[in-house]
Amino acid sequence: MARASRGRYQLVLADWVLPGEVDGLALCRRVREMRDERPHVIVLTVRDRPEEIEQVLQAGADDYLPKPLLPRLVKTRIQVAEWQLAERLARVEAEAARARLASVVEFSDDAIVTMTLDGTITDWNCAAEALFGHSAEEAVGQHVSMLDGDPVEEILDCVRRGMPVRHMEAVRHRKDGEIIEVSVTFSPIRDRAGKLTGVSSILRDISEAKRHERELRAAWKAAARANQAKTAFLSSMSHEVRTPLNAIVGFSDLLLAERDSMDPATMHGTIENVSVAASDLLKLADEMLDLARIEAGRLALHPEEFLVADVIRNAISIVSHQALRKEVRLVGPIALEGDMVADPARVRQILFNLLTNAIKFSPVGGEVRIDVERASDAIVLAVGDLDPGIPAEDIERIFQPFEQVNVGGRAREGTGLGLAIVRELVHAHGGRIHVSSALGQGSRFVVTLPQGGRGETRRSTGP
């Protein structure tokens, strides 16, 4: 009995009546308590009444053989026992495989959903609960269209025809309404006979991967655009630098050649042209240096207390010659009382860049309006012009270094640094800049600067 109960045999033939205190029925009961590896037990007995046979089977015997034993019957019963053993082992292995598969499905990182051929959900694993927010109790029995995704019937129809749908990217809705991006595979489920019985769906959340993909694509496009802008910048720099240099060289040569015969008025005009060209070249160098400081994070501000009106008048004075040459009027109330704390040189630079930009794109005989007002704890400066207007999709681009956009059918002239520097200077002061523009009606740049400054404050003695 000990050897039989330890599972060392697949088939045990035991008499009902055994020597000692243990009989065949006790052996059957002991074997019945074993796990699935228990042997197949056939009891040999001379008892053949129905109630006695029932007693043998209830004790745990798999079969019985009546005595006297007939060799042919014994052989047949042993063959039946071997077949039953094989079937039981196959069933145990299949159940173990199903248990392993169920464990894999239940604890998979991917959402796994099984459904009937008409799309009714039958299984919903833990990952599906986490991904969609619906519990298994809420999802099982519902139609898969509850996920509000792609045309489900078309997909199910493909699977019903035995064609899996692999790695399809789709959009799904969570219980809380959040939209997620998933990779989905639909596969047919078949029974042992090969008959189609259902559909399995494996879903993987790819929202983060798709977001990174979009960010990389956007970064690549931005890098390509920046590279193109820098190429265009380097090309235009030749023109921007050579133009004032040519003027300086040309007028200097003229002065040298005709210094003895040139009348004072002509000489004064020639010297003035040299001065303007030199100023343009200096402005270009300053912009390049400012951009280098900004990109290196080394832009320093030196806040002072100063009169706002003085800085505005000084900026207007600097651009007045440019406006006069183009017959552009500079208008607007600037008699703002009081002072503010900021870097006066940088505030003047902000106004200078906005004014020169407005004059450049104003039509001949046009008008540039300057407005200034005090709002709460801030100073609001506004420069408006009558340029052809900036397309809405290009508003952000005009503040990017080296960028040039088409205005009125022609590209903006210059290096494309002025407005980029303006925005960085405004932000450095803790302020903000806003642009409103309408095609054919002009543009208006509004700068809001806090009245308080950053860093050590000292009283300015002048603009």
C-alpha positions as CSV (number, residue, x, y, z in Angstrom):
1,M,0.0,0.0,0.0
2,A,2.8,2.4,0.8
3,R,4.4,2.0,-2.6
4,A,1.0,2.4,-4.3
5,S,0.1,5.5,-2.3
6,R,3.5,7.1,-3.1
7,G,2.5,7.2,-6.8
8,R,5.3,4.9,-8.1
9,Y,2.9,2.9,-10.3
10,Q,0.4,3.9,-13.0
11,L,-1.7,0.7,-12.7
12,V,-2.5,-1.3,-9.5
13,L,-4.4,-4.6,-9.4
14,A,-5.6,-5.3,-5.8
15,D,-7.7,-8.1,-4.2
16,W,-10.7,-7.0,-2.2
17,V,-9.4,-9.2,0.6
18,L,-5.7,-8.6,1.5
19,P,-3.6,-10.1,4.2
20,G,-3.6,-8.2,7.5
21,E,-5.9,-5.4,8.6
22,V,-6.0,-3.5,5.3
23,D,-8.2,-4.6,2.4
24,G,-8.6,-3.5,-1.1
25,L,-11.3,-0.9,-0.3
26,A,-8.9,0.8,2.2
27,L,-6.3,0.9,-0.5
28,C,-8.7,2.6,-2.9
29,R,-9.6,5.2,-0.3
30,R,-5.9,5.9,0.4
31,V,-5.2,6.2,-3.3
32,R,-8.2,8.4,-3.9
33,E,-6.7,11.0,-1.5
34,M,-3.7,11.4,-3.7
35,R,-3.2,14.1,-6.3
36,D,-3.5,13.8,-10.0
37,E,-0.5,11.4,-10.2
38,R,-2.5,8.7,-8.4
39,P,-2.4,5.3,-10.1
40,H,-5.3,3.6,-11.8
41,V,-6.8,1.0,-9.5
42,I,-8.6,-2.2,-10.5
43,V,-10.1,-4.4,-7.7
44,L,-10.2,-8.1,-8.1
45,T,-13.2,-9.8,-6.3
46,V,-15.4,-12.8,-6.3
47,R,-18.3,-10.6,-5.2
48,D,-20.5,-9.6,-8.1
49,R,-23.7,-8.3,-6.6
50,P,-24.6,-4.8,-7.8
51,E,-24.4,-3.2,-4.3
52,E,-20.9,-4.7,-3.8
53,I,-19.7,-3.4,-7.1
54,E,-21.1,0.0,-6.2
55,Q,-19.2,-0.2,-2.9
56,V,-15.9,-0.9,-4.7
57,L,-16.4,2.1,-7.1
58,Q,-17.4,4.5,-4.3
59,A,-14.3,3.6,-2.4
60,G,-12.2,5.0,-5.3
61,A,-11.6,2.1,-7.6
62,D,-11.5,2.9,-11.3
63,D,-12.7,-0.6,-12.3
64,Y,-13.1,-4.1,-11.1
65,L,-12.5,-7.6,-12.4
66,P,-14.6,-10.6,-11.3
67,K,-12.9,-13.9,-10.3
68,P,-12.1,-16.3,-11.7
69,L,-10.0,-14.1,-14.0
70,L,-10.3,-14.5,-17.7
71,P,-7.0,-13.6,-19.5
72,R,-8.9,-12.0,-22.4
73,L,-11.0,-9.9,-20.1
74,V,-7.9,-8.9,-18.0
75,K,-6.1,-7.8,-21.1
76,T,-9.1,-5.7,-22.3
77,R,-9.5,-4.0,-18.9
78,I,-5.8,-3.2,-18.8
79,Q,-6.0,-1.6,-22.3
80,V,-9.0,0.4,-21.2
81,A,-7.1,1.5,-18.0
82,E,-4.2,2.6,-20.2
83,W,-6.5,4.6,-22.4
84,Q,-8.2,6.2,-19.4
85,L,-4.8,7.0,-17.8
86,A,-3.6,8.6,-21.0
87,E,-6.8,10.6,-21.2
88,R,-6.5,11.7,-17.6
89,L,-2.9,12.8,-18.0
90,A,-3.8,14.7,-21.1
91,R,-6.6,16.4,-19.3
92,V,-4.3,17.3,-16.3
93,E,-1.7,18.7,-18.7
94,A,-4.3,20.7,-20.6
95,E,-5.7,22.1,-17.4
96,A,-2.2,23.0,-16.2
97,A,-1.5,24.7,-19.6
98,R,-4.8,26.6,-19.3
99,A,-3.9,27.7,-15.8
100,R,-0.5,28.9,-16.9
101,L,-2.0,30.7,-19.9
102,A,-4.7,32.2,-17.6
103,S,-2.0,33.5,-15.3
104,V,0.0,34.9,-18.2
105,V,-3.1,36.6,-19.5
106,E,-4.2,37.9,-16.1
107,F,-0.9,39.4,-15.2
108,S,0.3,40.5,-18.7
109,D,1.4,44.2,-19.0
110,D,-0.7,44.3,-22.2
111,A,-4.5,44.6,-22.0
112,I,-6.0,41.3,-23.3
113,V,-9.7,41.1,-24.1
114,T,-11.5,38.1,-25.4
115,M,-15.0,38.2,-27.0
116,T,-17.5,36.2,-28.9
117,L,-17.7,36.3,-32.6
118,D,-20.3,39.1,-32.4
119,G,-18.1,41.2,-30.2
120,T,-19.5,40.5,-26.7
121,I,-16.7,40.7,-24.1
122,T,-16.1,37.5,-22.3
123,D,-12.7,38.1,-20.5
124,W,-11.0,41.3,-19.3
125,N,-7.6,41.1,-17.6
126,C,-6.1,43.3,-15.0
127,A,-4.1,45.3,-17.6
128,A,-7.4,46.1,-19.4
129,E,-8.8,47.4,-16.1
130,A,-5.8,49.7,-15.6
131,L,-5.7,50.8,-19.3
132,F,-9.4,51.7,-19.7
133,G,-10.6,52.2,-16.2
134,H,-13.5,49.7,-16.5
135,S,-13.5,46.8,-14.0
136,A,-14.0,43.3,-15.3
137,E,-17.5,43.3,-13.8
138,E,-18.4,46.4,-15.8
139,A,-16.8,45.2,-19.1
140,V,-17.7,41.5,-19.3
141,G,-21.0,41.1,-21.1
142,Q,-20.7,44.5,-22.9
143,H,-20.1,44.9,-26.6
144,V,-16.5,45.8,-27.5
145,S,-17.9,49.0,-29.1
146,M,-18.0,50.4,-25.6
147,L,-14.4,51.5,-26.1
148,D,-15.6,53.8,-28.9
149,G,-12.9,52.9,-31.3
150,D,-12.5,52.0,-35.0
151,P,-15.3,50.4,-37.0
152,V,-15.6,47.2,-34.9
153,E,-17.9,45.3,-37.3
154,E,-15.4,45.6,-40.2
155,I,-12.6,44.3,-38.0
156,L,-14.7,41.4,-36.5
157,D,-15.7,40.5,-40.0
158,C,-12.1,40.1,-41.0
159,V,-11.3,37.9,-38.0
160,R,-14.5,35.8,-38.6
161,R,-13.0,35.1,-42.0
162,G,-9.9,33.8,-40.2
163,M,-7.7,36.8,-41.0
164,P,-5.9,38.4,-38.0
165,V,-5.5,42.1,-37.8
166,R,-2.0,42.8,-36.4
167,H,-0.5,45.9,-34.8
168,M,-3.2,48.3,-35.9
169,E,-2.7,51.8,-34.4
170,A,-6.0,53.2,-33.1
171,V,-7.6,55.6,-30.7
172,R,-9.6,54.5,-27.7
173,H,-11.5,56.2,-24.9
174,R,-11.0,55.6,-21.2
175,K,-13.8,55.5,-18.7
176,D,-12.9,59.0,-17.6
177,G,-13.1,60.3,-21.2
178,E,-9.3,60.5,-21.7
179,I,-8.3,59.6,-25.2
180,I,-5.4,57.1,-25.5
181,E,-3.5,55.8,-28.5
182,V,-3.0,52.0,-28.6
183,S,-1.5,49.3,-30.8
184,V,-4.2,46.6,-31.3
185,T,-4.0,43.0,-32.6
186,F,-7.1,41.0,-33.2
187,S,-6.8,37.2,-33.6
188,P,-9.2,34.3,-34.1
189,I,-9.8,31.8,-31.3
190,R,-10.3,28.2,-32.4
191,D,-11.2,25.0,-30.5
192,R,-9.3,21.7,-30.8
193,A,-11.3,20.8,-33.9
194,G,-10.2,24.1,-35.6
195,K,-13.6,25.7,-35.4
196,L,-13.7,29.4,-34.9
197,T,-15.2,30.2,-31.4
198,G,-14.2,33.7,-30.5
199,V,-11.8,36.7,-30.9
200,S,-8.9,37.8,-28.8
201,S,-7.7,41.4,-28.7
202,I,-4.3,42.5,-27.4
203,L,-3.9,46.2,-26.8
204,R,-0.8,48.1,-25.8
205,D,-0.8,51.8,-24.7
206,I,1.5,53.7,-27.1
207,S,0.4,57.2,-26.1
208,E,3.8,58.1,-24.6
209,A,5.7,56.6,-27.6
210,K,3.5,58.5,-30.0
211,R,4.0,61.7,-28.0
212,H,7.7,61.3,-28.1
213,E,7.5,60.5,-31.9
214,R,5.6,63.7,-32.5
215,E,8.0,65.7,-30.3
216,L,11.0,64.2,-32.2
217,R,9.3,65.0,-35.6
218,A,8.6,68.6,-34.4
219,A,12.1,68.9,-33.1
220,W,13.5,67.7,-36.4
221,K,11.3,70.1,-38.4
222,A,12.3,72.9,-36.0
223,A,16.0,72.0,-36.5
224,A,15.6,71.9,-40.2
225,R,13.8,75.2,-40.2
226,A,16.5,76.7,-38.0
227,N,19.2,75.4,-40.2
228,Q,17.5,76.9,-43.2
229,A,17.0,80.2,-41.3
230,K,20.7,80.3,-40.4
231,T,21.7,79.6,-44.0
232,A,19.5,82.4,-45.2
233,F,20.9,84.6,-42.4
234,L,24.5,83.9,-43.4
235,S,23.6,84.7,-47.0
236,S,21.9,88.0,-46.0
237,M,24.7,88.9,-43.6
238,S,27.0,89.4,-46.6
239,H,24.5,92.0,-47.9
240,E,23.8,93.6,-44.5
241,V,27.5,94.0,-43.7
242,R,28.7,94.9,-47.2
243,T,26.1,97.6,-47.7
244,P,27.2,100.0,-44.9
245,L,30.9,99.0,-45.6
246,N,30.6,99.9,-49.2
247,A,29.0,103.2,-48.2
248,I,31.8,104.0,-45.8
249,V,34.5,103.0,-48.2
250,G,32.8,104.9,-51.1
251,F,32.1,108.1,-49.3
252,S,35.6,108.0,-47.6
253,D,37.2,107.6,-51.0
254,L,35.1,110.5,-52.3
255,L,36.2,112.7,-49.4
256,L,39.9,111.8,-49.9
257,A,39.7,112.5,-53.7
258,E,37.8,115.8,-53.5
259,R,38.6,117.2,-50.1
260,D,40.2,120.3,-51.6
261,S,37.5,121.1,-54.1
262,M,34.4,119.9,-52.2
263,D,32.1,122.7,-50.9
264,P,31.2,122.6,-47.2
265,A,27.6,121.6,-47.7
266,T,28.5,118.6,-49.9
267,M,31.3,117.6,-47.5
268,H,28.8,117.7,-44.6
269,G,26.3,115.5,-46.4
270,T,29.1,113.0,-47.4
271,I,30.3,112.8,-43.8
272,E,26.7,112.4,-42.6
273,N,26.3,109.4,-45.0
274,V,29.5,107.9,-43.6
275,S,28.1,108.4,-40.1
276,V,24.8,106.7,-41.0
277,A,26.5,103.7,-42.6
278,A,28.8,103.4,-39.6
279,S,25.8,103.5,-37.2
280,D,24.1,100.8,-39.2
281,L,27.2,98.6,-39.0
282,L,27.5,99.2,-35.3
283,K,23.8,98.4,-34.8
284,L,24.3,95.1,-36.6
285,A,27.4,94.3,-34.4
286,D,25.4,95.1,-31.3
287,E,22.6,92.8,-32.3
288,M,25.0,90.0,-32.9
289,L,26.6,90.5,-29.5
290,D,23.2,90.7,-27.8
291,L,22.1,87.5,-29.4
292,A,25.3,85.8,-28.4
293,R,24.8,86.9,-24.8
294,I,21.1,85.8,-24.8
295,E,22.0,82.3,-26.2
296,A,24.8,82.0,-23.6
297,G,22.5,83.1,-20.8
298,R,24.8,86.0,-20.0
299,L,22.4,88.9,-20.7
300,A,22.8,91.3,-17.7
301,L,20.4,94.0,-16.7
302,H,21.3,97.2,-14.8
303,P,18.1,98.5,-13.2
304,E,17.8,102.2,-12.5
305,E,15.0,104.6,-11.6
306,F,14.4,106.9,-14.6
307,L,11.7,109.0,-16.1
308,V,9.7,107.0,-18.7
309,A,9.0,110.0,-20.9
310,D,12.7,110.8,-21.2
311,V,13.6,107.3,-22.5
312,I,10.7,107.4,-25.0
313,R,11.7,110.9,-26.3
314,N,15.3,109.7,-26.7
315,A,14.3,106.6,-28.7
316,I,12.0,108.8,-31.0
317,S,14.8,111.2,-31.5
318,I,17.2,108.4,-32.6
319,V,14.7,107.1,-35.3
320,S,13.5,110.5,-36.4
321,H,15.9,110.8,-39.3
322,Q,14.9,107.4,-40.6
323,A,11.2,108.4,-40.4
324,L,11.9,111.7,-42.1
325,R,13.7,110.0,-45.0
326,K,10.6,107.9,-45.6
327,E,8.1,110.7,-44.8
328,V,6.6,108.7,-42.0
329,R,5.0,110.6,-39.2
330,L,5.6,109.6,-35.5
331,V,2.6,110.5,-33.5
332,G,1.1,109.8,-30.1
333,P,0.9,111.2,-26.5
334,I,4.1,110.6,-24.6
335,A,3.7,113.0,-21.7
336,L,3.6,110.3,-19.1
337,E,4.3,111.5,-15.6
338,G,6.4,109.5,-13.2
339,D,9.2,107.1,-13.3
340,M,9.9,103.3,-13.3
341,V,12.7,101.0,-12.3
342,A,14.3,99.0,-15.2
343,D,17.4,99.0,-17.4
344,P,17.0,102.3,-19.3
345,A,19.4,101.3,-22.1
346,R,17.5,98.1,-22.7
347,V,14.1,99.8,-22.5
348,R,15.4,102.3,-25.1
349,Q,16.6,99.4,-27.2
350,I,13.2,97.8,-27.1
351,L,11.5,101.0,-28.3
352,F,14.2,101.6,-30.9
353,N,13.8,98.2,-32.4
354,L,10.0,98.4,-32.5
355,L,10.1,101.9,-34.0
356,T,12.7,101.1,-36.7
357,N,10.7,97.9,-37.5
358,A,7.5,99.9,-37.8
359,I,9.0,102.6,-40.0
360,K,10.7,100.1,-42.3
361,F,7.4,98.4,-43.1
362,S,5.2,101.5,-43.2
363,P,4.2,102.9,-46.6
364,V,5.8,106.1,-47.7
365,G,3.9,109.0,-46.1
366,G,2.5,106.6,-43.5
367,E,2.1,106.9,-39.7
368,V,3.6,105.2,-36.7
369,R,1.8,105.7,-33.4
370,I,3.4,105.5,-30.0
371,D,1.2,105.0,-26.9
372,V,2.2,104.8,-23.3
373,E,0.1,104.4,-20.2
374,R,0.4,103.3,-16.6
375,A,-1.7,100.2,-15.8
376,S,-1.7,99.0,-12.1
377,D,1.9,98.3,-11.3
378,A,3.1,98.2,-14.9
379,I,4.0,100.5,-17.8
380,V,2.4,99.6,-21.2
381,L,4.2,100.7,-24.3
382,A,2.6,100.3,-27.7
383,V,3.9,100.8,-31.2
384,G,1.5,100.6,-34.1
385,D,2.0,101.0,-37.9
386,L,0.1,100.7,-41.2
387,D,2.2,97.9,-42.7
388,P,0.5,95.3,-44.9
389,G,-0.1,93.1,-41.9
390,I,1.4,89.8,-40.6
391,P,-0.3,86.5,-41.3
392,A,-1.6,84.9,-38.1
393,E,0.4,81.7,-38.7
394,D,3.6,83.8,-38.9
395,I,3.1,85.8,-35.6
396,E,5.3,83.4,-33.6
397,R,7.9,83.1,-36.3
398,I,8.8,86.8,-36.3
399,F,10.2,86.5,-32.8
400,Q,12.6,83.6,-33.8
401,P,16.2,84.5,-34.5
402,F,17.1,84.7,-38.2
403,E,13.5,84.2,-39.3
404,Q,12.0,86.3,-42.1
405,V,8.4,86.3,-43.1
406,N,6.6,87.6,-46.1
407,V,4.8,90.9,-45.5
408,G,2.7,92.3,-48.4
409,G,4.3,89.8,-50.8
410,R,7.8,90.5,-49.9
411,A,10.2,89.1,-47.3
412,R,11.1,91.3,-44.3
413,E,14.4,92.9,-44.8
414,G,17.3,92.7,-42.3
415,T,18.9,90.0,-40.2
416,G,15.7,88.9,-38.4
417,L,17.3,89.6,-35.0
418,G,15.5,92.8,-33.9
419,L,12.2,91.3,-32.7
420,A,13.9,88.2,-31.3
421,I,16.1,90.5,-29.1
422,V,13.0,92.6,-28.2
423,R,11.2,89.6,-26.8
424,E,14.2,88.4,-24.8
425,L,14.7,91.8,-23.3
426,V,11.0,92.1,-22.4
427,H,11.1,88.7,-20.7
428,A,14.3,89.5,-18.9
429,H,12.5,92.4,-17.3
430,G,9.7,90.1,-16.3
431,G,7.3,91.6,-18.8
432,R,5.4,90.3,-21.8
433,I,4.9,91.3,-25.4
434,H,1.7,90.9,-27.5
435,V,1.2,91.4,-31.3
436,S,-2.1,92.1,-33.0
437,S,-2.1,92.3,-36.8
438,A,-4.7,92.3,-39.6
439,L,-3.8,91.9,-43.2
440,G,-4.1,95.3,-45.0
441,Q,-4.7,97.1,-41.7
442,G,-1.3,97.2,-40.0
443,S,0.2,95.7,-36.8
444,R,0.5,96.8,-33.2
445,F,3.1,95.6,-30.7
446,V,2.2,96.0,-27.1
447,V,4.9,95.7,-24.4
448,T,4.0,95.4,-20.7
449,L,6.9,96.0,-18.2
450,P,6.6,95.9,-14.4
451,Q,7.5,99.2,-12.8
452,G,9.7,97.5,-10.3
453,G,13.2,96.4,-11.4
454,R,15.6,93.5,-10.6
455,G,18.9,93.9,-8.9
456,E,20.5,96.9,-7.4
457,T,18.7,100.2,-8.2
458,R,20.4,103.6,-8.7
459,R,19.0,106.9,-9.7
460,S,19.5,107.8,-13.3
461,T,20.6,111.4,-14.1
462,G,19.4,111.3,-17.6
463,P,18.0,109.1,-20.4
